């Protein structure tokens, strides 16, 4: 398991969706640190960073440092749209 999300500057051939793999999960702190109730990670489910869901101190630090690379929203669709917007 890695603590850092993959870089978002990947290049894909035309017609290939850059949002693969993507994992959408409910956030632990309901948006207090994350910015939304759901988070979309550009990774396989088993690679979602556990620090993002750790205790208050660890989660706060993780989201402050890495939150800009994660899609967040109040619904799974909003989180996915947020992640997609960060790729374009």
Phi and psi restraints in degrees (range 20) as a CNS / XPLOR table:
assign (resid 1 and name C) (resid 2 and name N)
       (resid 2 and name CA) (resid 2 and name C) 1.0 -109.9 20.0 2
assign (resid 2 and name N) (resid 2 and name CA)
       (resid 2 and name C) (resid 3 and name N) 1.0 152.5 20.0 2
assign (resid 2 and name C) (resid 3 and name N)
       (resid 3 and name CA) (resid 3 and name C) 1.0 -91.9 20.0 2
assign (resid 3 and name N) (resid 3 and name CA)
       (resid 3 and name C) (resid 4 and name N) 1.0 -11.3 20.0 2
assign (resid 3 and name C) (resid 4 and name N)
       (resid 4 and name CA) (resid 4 and name C) 1.0 -115.8 20.0 2
assign (resid 4 and name N) (resid 4 and name CA)
       (resid 4 and name C) (resid 5 and name N) 1.0 136.1 20.0 2
assign (resid 4 and name C) (resid 5 and name N)
       (resid 5 and name CA) (resid 5 and name C) 1.0 -66.2 20.0 2
assign (resid 5 and name N) (resid 5 and name CA)
       (resid 5 and name C) (resid 6 and name N) 1.0 159.7 20.0 2
assign (resid 5 and name C) (resid 6 and name N)
       (resid 6 and name CA) (resid 6 and name C) 1.0 -64.9 20.0 2
assign (resid 6 and name N) (resid 6 and name CA)
       (resid 6 and name C) (resid 7 and name N) 1.0 151.9 20.0 2
assign (resid 6 and name C) (resid 7 and name N)
       (resid 7 and name CA) (resid 7 and name C) 1.0 -61.4 20.0 2
assign (resid 7 and name N) (resid 7 and name CA)
       (resid 7 and name C) (resid 8 and name N) 1.0 148.1 20.0 2
assign (resid 7 and name C) (resid 8 and name N)
       (resid 8 and name CA) (resid 8 and name C) 1.0 -91.0 20.0 2
assign (resid 8 and name N) (resid 8 and name CA)
       (resid 8 and name C) (resid 9 and name N) 1.0 1.5 20.0 2
assign (resid 8 and name C) (resid 9 and name N)
       (resid 9 and name CA) (resid 9 and name C) 1.0 -95.6 20.0 2
assign (resid 9 and name N) (resid 9 and name CA)
       (resid 9 and name C) (resid 10 and name N) 1.0 44.2 20.0 2
assign (resid 9 and name C) (resid 10 and name N)
       (resid 10 and name CA) (resid 10 and name C) 1.0 -82.9 20.0 2
assign (resid 10 and name N) (resid 10 and name CA)
       (resid 10 and name C) (resid 11 and name N) 1.0 149.8 20.0 2
assign (resid 10 and name C) (resid 11 and name N)
       (resid 11 and name CA) (resid 11 and name C) 1.0 -110.2 20.0 2
assign (resid 11 and name N) (resid 11 and name CA)
       (resid 11 and name C) (resid 12 and name N) 1.0 133.0 20.0 2
assign (resid 11 and name C) (resid 12 and name N)
       (resid 12 and name CA) (resid 12 and name C) 1.0 -125.8 20.0 2
assign (resid 12 and name N) (resid 12 and name CA)
       (resid 12 and name C) (resid 13 and name N) 1.0 142.2 20.0 2
assign (resid 12 and name C) (resid 13 and name N)
       (resid 13 and name CA) (resid 13 and name C) 1.0 -61.3 20.0 2
assign (resid 13 and name N) (resid 13 and name CA)
       (resid 13 and name C) (resid 14 and name N) 1.0 154.9 20.0 2
assign (resid 13 and name C) (resid 14 and name N)
       (resid 14 and name CA) (resid 14 and name C) 1.0 -56.7 20.0 2
assign (resid 14 and name N) (resid 14 and name CA)
       (resid 14 and name C) (resid 15 and name N) 1.0 135.3 20.0 2
assign (resid 14 and name C) (resid 15 and name N)
       (resid 15 and name CA) (resid 15 and name C) 1.0 91.6 20.0 2
assign (resid 15 and name N) (resid 15 and name CA)
       (resid 15 and name C) (resid 16 and name N) 1.0 -8.3 20.0 2
assign (resid 15 and name C) (resid 16 and name N)
       (resid 16 and name CA) (resid 16 and name C) 1.0 -98.3 20.0 2
assign (resid 16 and name N) (resid 16 and name CA)
       (resid 16 and name C) (resid 17 and name N) 1.0 127.9 20.0 2
assign (resid 16 and name C) (resid 17 and name N)
       (resid 17 and name CA) (resid 17 and name C) 1.0 -75.9 20.0 2
assign (resid 17 and name N) (resid 17 and name CA)
       (resid 17 and name C) (resid 18 and name N) 1.0 121.6 20.0 2
assign (resid 17 and name C) (resid 18 and name N)
       (resid 18 and name CA) (resid 18 and name C) 1.0 -71.0 20.0 2
assign (resid 18 and name N) (resid 18 and name CA)
       (resid 18 and name C) (resid 19 and name N) 1.0 -8.3 20.0 2
assign (resid 18 and name C) (resid 19 and name N)
       (resid 19 and name CA) (resid 19 and name C) 1.0 -93.5 20.0 2
assign (resid 19 and name N) (resid 19 and name CA)
       (resid 19 and name C) (resid 20 and name N) 1.0 58.1 20.0 2
assign (resid 19 and name C) (resid 20 and name N)
       (resid 20 and name CA) (resid 20 and name C) 1.0 -145.5 20.0 2
assign (resid 20 and name N) (resid 20 and name CA)
       (resid 20 and name C) (resid 21 and name N) 1.0 128.0 20.0 2
assign (resid 20 and name C) (resid 21 and name N)
       (resid 21 and name CA) (resid 21 and name C) 1.0 -80.6 20.0 2
assign (resid 21 and name N) (resid 21 and name CA)
       (resid 21 and name C) (resid 22 and name N) 1.0 154.5 20.0 2
assign (resid 21 and name C) (resid 22 and name N)
       (resid 22 and name CA) (resid 22 and name C) 1.0 -133.7 20.0 2
assign (resid 22 and name N) (resid 22 and name CA)
       (resid 22 and name C) (resid 23 and name N) 1.0 141.6 20.0 2
assign (resid 22 and name C) (resid 23 and name N)
       (resid 23 and name CA) (resid 23 and name C) 1.0 -126.2 20.0 2
assign (resid 23 and name N) (resid 23 and name CA)
       (resid 23 and name C) (resid 24 and name N) 1.0 125.1 20.0 2
assign (resid 23 and name C) (resid 24 and name N)
       (resid 24 and name CA) (resid 24 and name C) 1.0 -111.7 20.0 2
assign (resid 24 and name N) (resid 24 and name CA)
       (resid 24 and name C) (resid 25 and name N) 1.0 127.6 20.0 2
assign (resid 24 and name C) (resid 25 and name N)
       (resid 25 and name CA) (resid 25 and name C) 1.0 -134.2 20.0 2
assign (resid 25 and name N) (resid 25 and name CA)
       (resid 25 and name C) (resid 26 and name N) 1.0 157.9 20.0 2
assign (resid 25 and name C) (resid 26 and name N)
       (resid 26 and name CA) (resid 26 and name C) 1.0 -77.1 20.0 2
assign (resid 26 and name N) (resid 26 and name CA)
       (resid 26 and name C) (resid 27 and name N) 1.0 135.6 20.0 2
assign (resid 26 and name C) (resid 27 and name N)
       (resid 27 and name CA) (resid 27 and name C) 1.0 -76.9 20.0 2
assign (resid 27 and name N) (resid 27 and name CA)
       (resid 27 and name C) (resid 28 and name N) 1.0 151.3 20.0 2
assign (resid 27 and name C) (resid 28 and name N)
       (resid 28 and name CA) (resid 28 and name C) 1.0 -70.8 20.0 2
assign (resid 28 and name N) (resid 28 and name CA)
       (resid 28 and name C) (resid 29 and name N) 1.0 -39.0 20.0 2
assign (resid 28 and name C) (resid 29 and name N)
       (resid 29 and name CA) (resid 29 and name C) 1.0 -102.9 20.0 2
assign (resid 29 and name N) (resid 29 and name CA)
       (resid 29 and name C) (resid 30 and name N) 1.0 18.8 20.0 2
assign (resid 29 and name C) (resid 30 and name N)
       (resid 30 and name CA) (resid 30 and name C) 1.0 51.1 20.0 2
assign (resid 30 and name N) (resid 30 and name CA)
       (resid 30 and name C) (resid 31 and name N) 1.0 33.7 20.0 2
assign (resid 30 and name C) (resid 31 and name N)
       (resid 31 and name CA) (resid 31 and name C) 1.0 99.9 20.0 2
assign (resid 31 and name N) (resid 31 and name CA)
       (resid 31 and name C) (resid 32 and name N) 1.0 -7.0 20.0 2
assign (resid 31 and name C) (resid 32 and name N)
       (resid 32 and name CA) (resid 32 and name C) 1.0 -57.5 20.0 2
assign (resid 32 and name N) (resid 32 and name CA)
       (resid 32 and name C) (resid 33 and name N) 1.0 -45.3 20.0 2
assign (resid 32 and name C) (resid 33 and name N)
       (resid 33 and name CA) (resid 33 and name C) 1.0 -105.0 20.0 2
assign (resid 33 and name N) (resid 33 and name CA)
       (resid 33 and name C) (resid 34 and name N) 1.0 -31.2 20.0 2
assign (resid 33 and name C) (resid 34 and name N)
       (resid 34 and name CA) (resid 34 and name C) 1.0 -81.6 20.0 2
assign (resid 34 and name N) (resid 34 and name CA)
       (resid 34 and name C) (resid 35 and name N) 1.0 -33.3 20.0 2
assign (resid 34 and name C) (resid 35 and name N)
       (resid 35 and name CA) (resid 35 and name C) 1.0 99.0 20.0 2
assign (resid 35 and name N) (resid 35 and name CA)
       (resid 35 and name C) (resid 36 and name N) 1.0 0.8 20.0 2
assign (resid 35 and name C) (resid 36 and name N)
       (resid 36 and name CA) (resid 36 and name C) 1.0 -170.2 20.0 2
assign (resid 36 and name N) (resid 36 and name CA)
       (resid 36 and name C) (resid 37 and name N) 1.0 166.0 20.0 2
assign (resid 36 and name C) (resid 37 and name N)
       (resid 37 and name CA) (resid 37 and name C) 1.0 -77.3 20.0 2
assign (resid 37 and name N) (resid 37 and name CA)
       (resid 37 and name C) (resid 38 and name N) 1.0 -23.9 20.0 2
assign (resid 37 and name C) (resid 38 and name N)
       (resid 38 and name CA) (resid 38 and name C) 1.0 -125.2 20.0 2
assign (resid 38 and name N) (resid 38 and name CA)
       (resid 38 and name C) (resid 39 and name N) 1.0 148.9 20.0 2
assign (resid 38 and name C) (resid 39 and name N)
       (resid 39 and name CA) (resid 39 and name C) 1.0 -128.2 20.0 2
assign (resid 39 and name N) (resid 39 and name CA)
       (resid 39 and name C) (resid 40 and name N) 1.0 137.5 20.0 2
assign (resid 39 and name C) (resid 40 and name N)
       (resid 40 and name CA) (resid 40 and name C) 1.0 -111.5 20.0 2
assign (resid 40 and name N) (resid 40 and name CA)
       (resid 40 and name C) (resid 41 and name N) 1.0 117.8 20.0 2
assign (resid 40 and name C) (resid 41 and name N)
       (resid 41 and name CA) (resid 41 and name C) 1.0 -105.7 20.0 2
assign (resid 41 and name N) (resid 41 and name CA)
       (resid 41 and name C) (resid 42 and name N) 1.0 136.5 20.0 2
assign (resid 41 and name C) (resid 42 and name N)
       (resid 42 and name CA) (resid 42 and name C) 1.0 -86.0 20.0 2
assign (resid 42 and name N) (resid 42 and name CA)
       (resid 42 and name C) (resid 43 and name N) 1.0 69.4 20.0 2
assign (resid 42 and name C) (resid 43 and name N)
       (resid 43 and name CA) (resid 43 and name C) 1.0 -164.8 20.0 2
assign (resid 43 and name N) (resid 43 and name CA)
       (resid 43 and name C) (resid 44 and name N) 1.0 168.2 20.0 2
assign (resid 43 and name C) (resid 44 and name N)
       (resid 44 and name CA) (resid 44 and name C) 1.0 -70.5 20.0 2
assign (resid 44 and name N) (resid 44 and name CA)
       (resid 44 and name C) (resid 45 and name N) 1.0 155.1 20.0 2
assign (resid 44 and name C) (resid 45 and name N)
       (resid 45 and name CA) (resid 45 and name C) 1.0 -55.2 20.0 2
assign (resid 45 and name N) (resid 45 and name CA)
       (resid 45 and name C) (resid 46 and name N) 1.0 -38.3 20.0 2
assign (resid 45 and name C) (resid 46 and name N)
       (resid 46 and name CA) (resid 46 and name C) 1.0 -75.1 20.0 2
assign (resid 46 and name N) (resid 46 and name CA)
       (resid 46 and name C) (resid 47 and name N) 1.0 -9.1 20.0 2
assign (resid 46 and name C) (resid 47 and name N)
       (resid 47 and name CA) (resid 47 and name C) 1.0 -102.8 20.0 2
assign (resid 47 and name N) (resid 47 and name CA)
       (resid 47 and name C) (resid 48 and name N) 1.0 3.4 20.0 2
assign (resid 47 and name C) (resid 48 and name N)
       (resid 48 and name CA) (resid 48 and name C) 1.0 -63.1 20.0 2
assign (resid 48 and name N) (resid 48 and name CA)
       (resid 48 and name C) (resid 49 and name N) 1.0 127.3 20.0 2
assign (resid 48 and name C) (resid 49 and name N)
       (resid 49 and name CA) (resid 49 and name C) 1.0 -62.7 20.0 2
assign (resid 49 and name N) (resid 49 and name CA)
       (resid 49 and name C) (resid 50 and name N) 1.0 124.5 20.0 2
assign (resid 49 and name C) (resid 50 and name N)
       (resid 50 and name CA) (resid 50 and name C) 1.0 -68.4 20.0 2
assign (resid 50 and name N) (resid 50 and name CA)
       (resid 50 and name C) (resid 51 and name N) 1.0 -26.8 20.0 2
assign (resid 50 and name C) (resid 51 and name N)
       (resid 51 and name CA) (resid 51 and name C) 1.0 -62.0 20.0 2
assign (resid 51 and name N) (resid 51 and name CA)
       (resid 51 and name C) (resid 52 and name N) 1.0 -24.6 20.0 2
assign (resid 51 and name C) (resid 52 and name N)
       (resid 52 and name CA) (resid 52 and name C) 1.0 -66.3 20.0 2
assign (resid 52 and name N) (resid 52 and name CA)
       (resid 52 and name C) (resid 53 and name N) 1.0 -16.4 20.0 2
assign (resid 52 and name C) (resid 53 and name N)
       (resid 53 and name CA) (resid 53 and name C) 1.0 -123.4 20.0 2
assign (resid 53 and name N) (resid 53 and name CA)
       (resid 53 and name C) (resid 54 and name N) 1.0 16.2 20.0 2
assign (resid 53 and name C) (resid 54 and name N)
       (resid 54 and name CA) (resid 54 and name C) 1.0 -78.8 20.0 2
assign (resid 54 and name N) (resid 54 and name CA)
       (resid 54 and name C) (resid 55 and name N) 1.0 -163.7 20.0 2
assign (resid 54 and name C) (resid 55 and name N)
       (resid 55 and name CA) (resid 55 and name C) 1.0 -65.2 20.0 2
assign (resid 55 and name N) (resid 55 and name CA)
       (resid 55 and name C) (resid 56 and name N) 1.0 171.3 20.0 2
assign (resid 55 and name C) (resid 56 and name N)
       (resid 56 and name CA) (resid 56 and name C) 1.0 -50.8 20.0 2
assign (resid 56 and name N) (resid 56 and name CA)
       (resid 56 and name C) (resid 57 and name N) 1.0 -51.5 20.0 2
assign (resid 56 and name C) (resid 57 and name N)
       (resid 57 and name CA) (resid 57 and name C) 1.0 -63.1 20.0 2
assign (resid 57 and name N) (resid 57 and name CA)
       (resid 57 and name C) (resid 58 and name N) 1.0 -46.9 20.0 2
assign (resid 57 and name C) (resid 58 and name N)
       (resid 58 and name CA) (resid 58 and name C) 1.0 -68.1 20.0 2
assign (resid 58 and name N) (resid 58 and name CA)
       (resid 58 and name C) (resid 59 and name N) 1.0 -46.0 20.0 2
assign (resid 58 and name C) (resid 59 and name N)
       (resid 59 and name CA) (resid 59 and name C) 1.0 -62.9 20.0 2
assign (resid 59 and name N) (resid 59 and name CA)
       (resid 59 and name C) (resid 60 and name N) 1.0 -43.3 20.0 2
assign (resid 59 and name C) (resid 60 and name N)
       (resid 60 and name CA) (resid 60 and name C) 1.0 -56.9 20.0 2
assign (resid 60 and name N) (resid 60 and name CA)
       (resid 60 and name C) (resid 61 and name N) 1.0 -48.6 20.0 2
assign (resid 60 and name C) (resid 61 and name N)
       (resid 61 and name CA) (resid 61 and name C) 1.0 -63.7 20.0 2
assign (resid 61 and name N) (resid 61 and name CA)
       (resid 61 and name C) (resid 62 and name N) 1.0 -40.4 20.0 2
assign (resid 61 and name C) (resid 62 and name N)
       (resid 62 and name CA) (resid 62 and name C) 1.0 -64.0 20.0 2
assign (resid 62 and name N) (resid 62 and name CA)
       (resid 62 and name C) (resid 63 and name N) 1.0 -48.1 20.0 2
assign (resid 62 and name C) (resid 63 and name N)
       (resid 63 and name CA) (resid 63 and name C) 1.0 -67.2 20.0 2
assign (resid 63 and name N) (resid 63 and name CA)
       (resid 63 and name C) (resid 64 and name N) 1.0 -33.2 20.0 2
assign (resid 63 and name C) (resid 64 and name N)
       (resid 64 and name CA) (resid 64 and name C) 1.0 -65.2 20.0 2
assign (resid 64 and name N) (resid 64 and name CA)
       (resid 64 and name C) (resid 65 and name N) 1.0 -39.1 20.0 2
assign (resid 64 and name C) (resid 65 and name N)
       (resid 65 and name CA) (resid 65 and name C) 1.0 -82.6 20.0 2
assign (resid 65 and name N) (resid 65 and name CA)
       (resid 65 and name C) (resid 66 and name N) 1.0 -38.6 20.0 2
assign (resid 65 and name C) (resid 66 and name N)
       (resid 66 and name CA) (resid 66 and name C) 1.0 -115.1 20.0 2
assign (resid 66 and name N) (resid 66 and name CA)
       (resid 66 and name C) (resid 67 and name N) 1.0 -4.9 20.0 2
assign (resid 66 and name C) (resid 67 and name N)
       (resid 67 and name CA) (resid 67 and name C) 1.0 -58.7 20.0 2
assign (resid 67 and name N) (resid 67 and name CA)
       (resid 67 and name C) (resid 68 and name N) 1.0 -27.1 20.0 2
assign (resid 67 and name C) (resid 68 and name N)
       (resid 68 and name CA) (resid 68 and name C) 1.0 -68.1 20.0 2
assign (resid 68 and name N) (resid 68 and name CA)
       (resid 68 and name C) (resid 69 and name N) 1.0 -12.3 20.0 2
assign (resid 68 and name C) (resid 69 and name N)
       (resid 69 and name CA) (resid 69 and name C) 1.0 -102.3 20.0 2
assign (resid 69 and name N) (resid 69 and name CA)
       (resid 69 and name C) (resid 70 and name N) 1.0 3.6 20.0 2
assign (resid 69 and name C) (resid 70 and name N)
       (resid 70 and name CA) (resid 70 and name C) 1.0 -117.7 20.0 2
assign (resid 70 and name N) (resid 70 and name CA)
       (resid 70 and name C) (resid 71 and name N) 1.0 137.6 20.0 2
assign (resid 70 and name C) (resid 71 and name N)
       (resid 71 and name CA) (resid 71 and name C) 1.0 -80.6 20.0 2
assign (resid 71 and name N) (resid 71 and name CA)
       (resid 71 and name C) (resid 72 and name N) 1.0 133.3 20.0 2
assign (resid 71 and name C) (resid 72 and name N)
       (resid 72 and name CA) (resid 72 and name C) 1.0 -131.8 20.0 2
assign (resid 72 and name N) (resid 72 and name CA)
       (resid 72 and name C) (resid 73 and name N) 1.0 153.0 20.0 2
assign (resid 72 and name C) (resid 73 and name N)
       (resid 73 and name CA) (resid 73 and name C) 1.0 -172.8 20.0 2
assign (resid 73 and name N) (resid 73 and name CA)
       (resid 73 and name C) (resid 74 and name N) 1.0 174.3 20.0 2
assign (resid 73 and name C) (resid 74 and name N)
       (resid 74 and name CA) (resid 74 and name C) 1.0 -84.7 20.0 2
assign (resid 74 and name N) (resid 74 and name CA)
       (resid 74 and name C) (resid 75 and name N) 1.0 -8.6 20.0 2
assign (resid 74 and name C) (resid 75 and name N)
       (resid 75 and name CA) (resid 75 and name C) 1.0 -135.5 20.0 2
assign (resid 75 and name N) (resid 75 and name CA)
       (resid 75 and name C) (resid 76 and name N) 1.0 162.1 20.0 2
assign (resid 75 and name C) (resid 76 and name N)
       (resid 76 and name CA) (resid 76 and name C) 1.0 -58.6 20.0 2
assign (resid 76 and name N) (resid 76 and name CA)
       (resid 76 and name C) (resid 77 and name N) 1.0 -38.6 20.0 2
assign (resid 76 and name C) (resid 77 and name N)
       (resid 77 and name CA) (resid 77 and name C) 1.0 -64.0 20.0 2
assign (resid 77 and name N) (resid 77 and name CA)
       (resid 77 and name C) (resid 78 and name N) 1.0 -39.7 20.0 2
assign (resid 77 and name C) (resid 78 and name N)
       (resid 78 and name CA) (resid 78 and name C) 1.0 -65.8 20.0 2
assign (resid 78 and name N) (resid 78 and name CA)
       (resid 78 and name C) (resid 79 and name N) 1.0 -39.5 20.0 2
assign (resid 78 and name C) (resid 79 and name N)
       (resid 79 and name CA) (resid 79 and name C) 1.0 -63.6 20.0 2
assign (resid 79 and name N) (resid 79 and name CA)
       (resid 79 and name C) (resid 80 and name N) 1.0 -42.4 20.0 2
assign (resid 79 and name C) (resid 80 and name N)
       (resid 80 and name CA) (resid 80 and name C) 1.0 -64.4 20.0 2
assign (resid 80 and name N) (resid 80 and name CA)
       (resid 80 and name C) (resid 81 and name N) 1.0 -43.0 20.0 2
assign (resid 80 and name C) (resid 81 and name N)
       (resid 81 and name CA) (resid 81 and name C) 1.0 -63.2 20.0 2
assign (resid 81 and name N) (resid 81 and name CA)
       (resid 81 and name C) (resid 82 and name N) 1.0 -38.4 20.0 2
assign (resid 81 and name C) (resid 82 and name N)
       (resid 82 and name CA) (resid 82 and name C) 1.0 -63.1 20.0 2
assign (resid 82 and name N) (resid 82 and name CA)
       (resid 82 and name C) (resid 83 and name N) 1.0 -44.9 20.0 2
assign (resid 82 and name C) (resid 83 and name N)
       (resid 83 and name CA) (resid 83 and name C) 1.0 -63.4 20.0 2
assign (resid 83 and name N) (resid 83 and name CA)
       (resid 83 and name C) (resid 84 and name N) 1.0 -44.0 20.0 2
assign (resid 83 and name C) (resid 84 and name N)
       (resid 84 and name CA) (resid 84 and name C) 1.0 -59.9 20.0 2
assign (resid 84 and name N) (resid 84 and name CA)
       (resid 84 and name C) (resid 85 and name N) 1.0 -39.9 20.0 2
assign (resid 84 and name C) (resid 85 and name N)
       (resid 85 and name CA) (resid 85 and name C) 1.0 -66.3 20.0 2
assign (resid 85 and name N) (resid 85 and name CA)
       (resid 85 and name C) (resid 86 and name N) 1.0 -26.8 20.0 2
assign (resid 85 and name C) (resid 86 and name N)
       (resid 86 and name CA) (resid 86 and name C) 1.0 -77.9 20.0 2
assign (resid 86 and name N) (resid 86 and name CA)
       (resid 86 and name C) (resid 87 and name N) 1.0 -15.5 20.0 2
assign (resid 86 and name C) (resid 87 and name N)
       (resid 87 and name CA) (resid 87 and name C) 1.0 -90.0 20.0 2
assign (resid 87 and name N) (resid 87 and name CA)
       (resid 87 and name C) (resid 88 and name N) 1.0 -14.4 20.0 2
